[in-house]
Amino acid sequence: MQGHIILTGATGVIGAELLRELNKRGEQVVVFVRSPQTAASKIPGAAGYVRWDSFMESGEWTSYIDGAKAVIHLAGKPLLDGRWNEEHKKECYDSRINGTRHLVREISKAATKPDVFLSSSAIGYYGSFDRCDETGDLLETSQGGNDFLAKICIDWEKEALPVEGYGVRLVLLRTGIVLSTKGGMLQKMLTPFNFFLGGPVGSGFQCLSWIHIDDEIACILEALGNPAYRGPVNIVSPEPVTMKEFAASLGGVLGKPSFLPVPKFAVQLLMGEGGEYAVKGQKVRPGFLQSHGFTFRYPVLAAALDDLVKNGK
């Protein structure tokens, strides 16, 4: 197979939607996935399903790198799905570092290398803060943080950097909080709101740098095809909000109250150390996207939430 696109992380919320959009465009997508048979039934339509996980150094998957026109790497163990302990943290770190390292190694060996490598990262790169006013606007040129999530993102991006030396265009997708009713933070908040128990998580003063799932996909597709896109790209809406503002906006869309906060200690009780990050945030702006004329379909939170909730996106 030649001229195909390789996609990891296709069973996640972003990956599954991206696969659907690539299929609509007539692209031949080869999905690298832990369980090909399960993935084929869950996310149909790919040109191939090949066994891969971040710890596999070799296997059939290596033969698909040569001749691929692009590699879109979104895979990584979910960070906040469950209580944190040292084992969980290590698995989250290793899944990102090893998976990226192995893909880059095979790209280096390929006779016909991909044109572009889109490698997932996150706005956790900048560190986590308790309040929106703790820092100015964080842009792609801002320095990295020094907490655990920042270390993951910084080391993750370092593993991807060598592809530039092989003549491959590299885009580092620093994604914010992706809003979708099919997974992630918004999905988790809908249940308590629907039972009139909704409210902000933690102090409510932390910043949420968010992005509608449709804008997330549009940005990835633009990065895929536009040669001007290279280096780190903050994938967030132009207007970050506080958690209090987010809860109030969600309550307004749902027609439900938003005055019952989830205290920090309760989050920590459920998530352990991970609770520290669940009640913090980053005030990130999409500097690269705005300077390159990207058009957001949903730059305003209320309109984004209204579309997501009404249309079940």
N, C-alpha and C positions, 0 to 999 in steps of 0.2 A: 504494500500500500504506500502511495506517495501523496504528498500534499494534504495530509490529514492534520487534524488538531488533536493533541493529547490533552485530556482533562483529568486532573485528580480532584478528589473531594466532591465528586458529582452527586453523591447521595445527600449532601447537606442542602440547606434551604437555598443558598446562593448558587451552588453548583447545579442543582436540579433545574432551577429556573434558567440558568445560563445555557444548559444543554438544550432546553426547549427552544430558546431563541436561536441558537446556532443551527439547530435542525431546520427551523423556519427559513434560514438563510441558505439552506442546501449544503452546509458544511459536512464533511465526513469527520465525525468525532469518535475517537477511540478513548474509552473510559478506562482509566487505571483504578482498580477497586479491589478491596479485600475479598469480596465474594461475588464473582461475575454472575452467577446464576441468580442470586438474590437481586442484584442491581438491575439485571435485564428485566425482571418483573416489576421492580419498583420505579425505574426510570427508563422506560423503553425508548427506542428510536436511535440509539447510538450505532455507529458502523461496526463497533467491536467492543467487547468487554474483556479486559485482560487482568489476570490476577496480579495485584501489586499491593504492598503496604510499605510504610516508611522504613521498615527494618529489613526489607528484601534488597540485598546487594546485587543479586543476579536473578535471572529467570527469563521467561519468554518476553516480558515487558521491554527488555533492553533492545530487542530487535525493532521496536516501533519508533525509537527515537530518530534513527537515521531516516531521513526523507520527510519527517514531519515538518510542516510549515510553522507550527507554533506549539508551545507547551504552556498550558495554563495550570498552575499549581496552587490549589486551594486547600489541600488536605492538611489536617492537624487535629489531634485529639481535643475535643471541646474543653475549654478551660474552666468554665463555671457551671458545668453540668455535674453537680455532686460535691460532696464535702472534700475539702482539701486535706491532704496529708503529704508527707515527703514522697511517697510512691506516686501519687497522682501528679504532683508537680514534675517529677522526673519524667513520667510518661508524656506529659504535655510538652516538655522541653525537647526530649529526645525525638518525638514523632516529627517535630518541625525541623530540627537540625538534621537528623539522619535522612529524612525523605528528600529534603532539598539537596543535601550533599550528594546523594546517590544519583539523582536526576542530572545534576550539573556534571558529575563525572561521566555519565553516559553521553551527554551532549558534547563533552570534550573529545570523545572517541569517534563521534559520528562523522562519516565522510561528507554527507550532506546535512548540515546543521540547520536547526530551526531559524527562521527569521527573527523570532521574538520569543522571549521567556517572560511570562507574566507570573510573578511570584507573590503570593499572599503575604501580607504583614498586617499591622494594626496600629491604631493611634496610641495604643499602650506604649509604643516606642518613646513617647515624650514623658512618661511617668504619670502617676495618678495623684490627684489633688482633692482636698476636702471641699474647696469652695471655688466658684467661678472667678472670684476676684483675686485668687492667689497667684495668678500668672496672666501675662498678656496673651494676645492671640498666638497660638502655636501654628507655625507654617512649616513647610517641608525643610526649610533651612534651620529650624530650631534644633537645639541640641537634644540628645537622647536623655532619658531619665536614668535613675539608679535603683529602681525597685525590681521585683522579680519579673513582672510583665514587660518592663522595659528591656531587661536582659534577654528575655526570650526573643523579642522583636529585633533587637540590635544584632544578636548572634544569628538569628534567622536570615536577616538581610545580608550579613557578611557571607553566609554560605552561598548566596545567589550571585554575588558580585563577580566571581571569576568568569561567568559566561560572556561578559563584555570583552574580555581578552580573547575570546574565540570568535569575535565578530557578530555576536548575537545581541540584538537590542534587548535591554532589560528594563522592565517596569516593576517597581515595588509598590504593591497595592496596599496602602495604609488605610485600611477600612475602619470606619467608625461603627456606631451601633446601628445595625441594619434593622429597619422596621419591617416586620411581616407578621401576619396573623398565623403563619405556618410554623413559626419557631422563634427562638430568641426572647429578648426582654419583653416585647409587646405581647407576645402570646402568653407569657407567664403572668402579666399584669391583667389580662382581660378577665380571668376567672374571678378574682376578688372584686373587681369593679362590677361585674355582672351580678354579684351577690351583695351589692351595696357596701362593700368593705374596702373600697379602693382608696389609695392615697399614695403620697410620695414614699420612696424607700430611703431610709437614713435621714439625715438632717434636712434634705430637700434643697440644700444650697450648692450641691455639687453640679458640675456642668455635664450635659449630655450633648455630645457631638454626634448627630444622627444622620441617617440617610434612608430614603424610601427605597424599597427593594427594586423598583423599576429604574430609579436613577443609578443604583449600584450596578445593575446589569448594563445599562446604557454606557456607563463609564468604562466598564471592563471591555465592552465591545469597541468603544472608541480607542482605548489603549491597544487593543489587538490590531486594529487596522491603520492607525494614524502614526506614521514614523516620527512625528514630533514628540510623541509621548515616550519619555525615557526617564529613568531614575525614580525617586519617590514621588508618589501622588497621594495626597490626602483625599480619601473618598468620603466626604461628609457634606452636608448641606451648608449653605452660606450662613445660617443662623443657628448657632448652638443655643440651648435653653437650659435653665436650671431644672432639677428634678421636680421641684414644686410646680413650675410652669408646665412641664410635661404632664404631670398628673392632672392638673387643672384642665389642660387641653383635652386629654383623653376622656376625663369625666364629662366635659362639655359635648364631645362627639357622641358619647354613649348615653347622654342624658342621665348620668349617675353622679352622686356626690364623690368628692375626692379629698375628704378631710381626715381619713384614718391612716396616719403614717405607719409604715413598717419600721420599728426602731432598729437601730444598728445592732443591738445585742441579739435581737431575734435572727437577723441575717447571719451573724457570726455563729449562733447556735446551730443553724442549719448547714452552714458552709465552712465553718472553721476559718482558717486564714483567708480563704477565698472571699469571705464576707467583707474583709477590709477593702478589697477592690470593687466589690459590688456596690459599695456606698461612696465611691469616689468617682472622679471623672477627669476630663480634659477639655479645655476650651480650644478647639481646633478649627481652623479655617481652611477652605479648599483653594489655597493660593495658586497652585499649578492649574487646576481646572478653570478658575476664573481668568487667569492670564492667557489661557489657550481657548477661550471663547466657548467653554462647555455650557450648554443650556440645561438647567435643572427643570424637570417637569413639576417637581414638588419642592420648591424652596421654603415654603411656609409650613410649619408643623401641623396646624389645624387642618389644612387642606390635605396634607399627606395622611393623617390619621383617618380623616373622613373617607378618603378613597380606599384605604386598606380595610377598614372595618366594613364598609358598605359592600365592597366587592370581594371580600375574603381573600385578599392577596397575601 
